[in-house]
Amino acid sequence: MAWIFFRALQWRVLGRLCGLLLLLYGGAIMLTPLPELAVRALENRFATPVEGPQVAGIIVLGGATDSGQVAAARGQPMLNGAAERLTTAIALHRAMPERPLIVTGYSGRLIPSGLNEAEITRLLFQQQGLSLSQVRFEARSRNTAENARLSAELAGDEERPWLLITSAWHMPRAVASFRAAGLSVVPHPVDFRTEPDTLMWPREPDSSLGLAYIALHEWLGLLAYYVTGRTTEFLPAPQPL
């Protein structure tokens, strides 16, 4: 009987501790600028190139498309909040149409349906009048490590670096992954969520929650990739061109 009482007391203490931790976590998200600071540290890691570097071509990471099922049914490309990845890729490819553009990504969904990322992107490019003669679609990867490895296979033995486009908060993990895959890249971050040196705080609750999710996902992703050997750097630093 005493053992049952002791176990019940343990569970009660554990429940209260978990509740306290959740309360503290929620308070840190809603009442402090910690999520913004954590995301800003990622976004400030690599600067957008001021001048166009001499590159072999452009690589743009997937993650900018939305429901493939709706896109297939409606015949229109569905984009999400990271659409700047693709709009920037279009603009840069038009500026250097003789260079190849690699679009990497299949689907980040657990159960993909309808059009995949490559098919949605192809539809977008066609609607925007972009020539596809130099565009290569990598449509097998499902995460950043696979983006890097399979893009490196498409890139071949080119010695010059490739211009890498992805969201600024995702760029550190992307750079670490591409370096681990043996491909030299010049980061071109887009889709910023923070200012470079000014806090946009206090924020609306949904904005703070969004930043908290990005921060948790990316910092844990950096750690997981490093610990599991997918990358050789926890937080990669910029390299001179």
Secondary structure, DSSP 8 states (H G I E B T S, - for coil): -HHHHHHHHHHHHHHHHHHHHHHHHHHHHHHSSHHHHHHHHHHTSS---SS----S-EEEES--B--HHHHHHHTS--B-TTTHHHHHHHHHHHHSTTS-EEEE----SSS--SS-HHHHHHHHHHHTT---TTEEEE----SHHHHHHHHHHHHTT--S-EEEEEEGGGHHHHHHHHHHTT--EEEEEE---S-SSS---S--HHHHHHHHHHHHHHHHHHHHHHHTTS-S-SS------
